[in-house]
Amino acid sequence: MPELVFFSGTMDCGKSTLALQIEHNRSARGLAGMIFTRDDRAGEGKLSSRLGLVTDAVEVEDEQDLYGYVVDHLSQGGRADYVIADEAQFLTPVQIDQLARVVDDLGLDVYAFGITTDFRSKLFPGSQRLVELADRVEVLQVEALCWCGARATHNARTIGGEMVVEGAQVVVGDVNQAEAVGYEVLCRRHHRRRMTSATARAAALSPDVLPMTSA
């Protein structure tokens, strides 16, 4: 039976790499897939991983009907044996419903990939709808690590290396970047304390935390 599967995890845990692997494996067996993405790091209409792999994809617009897009493609003689949706957290709940309809009405497997929560530890609307509708939710087993070495469970937005908790939910950036806006994965403890790798290094170098020695 066709399924809607949501592959979830923090940033930097290999979601896009797995999406590209699924595409490769199925295309090698003669199957044709349709790939949707939104705000990929490689630019518009691309699905890329941090390992350097990249392929073309359909860039999703705000009000785009994904079910209608697949139906139009099929009705014009195109082929689609499955659908991949990367950066699925950026899709609207309505678009997630449309992906579910692709499974139920067209009989195609849909593989959705995305992070569950934003930099404030709040659910993305698209991810929330996927959790509600998916036949399966798979948490990726490639664990991203916090700077302290613990398992990373939270996504942090940084400006100049310092964690911020205010701002628009969607601001495109990448992990471990020192530019104006970047992202870092943290364990819950350091996310709560707003302690990034940069602020941890600064604290370690601060004279206030150095041990006192007697003359």
Secondary structure, 3 states (H helix, E strand, C coil): CCCEEEEECCCCCCHHHHHHHHHHHHHHCCCCEEEEECCCCCCCCEEECCCCCEEECEECCCCCCHHHHHHHHHHCCCCCCEEEECCHHHCCHHHHHHHHHHHHHHCCEEEEEECCECCCCCECHHHHHHHHHCCEEEECCCCCECCCCCECCEEEEEECCEEECCCCCCCCCCECCCCCCEEEEECHHHHHCCCCHHHHHHHHHCHHHCCCCCC
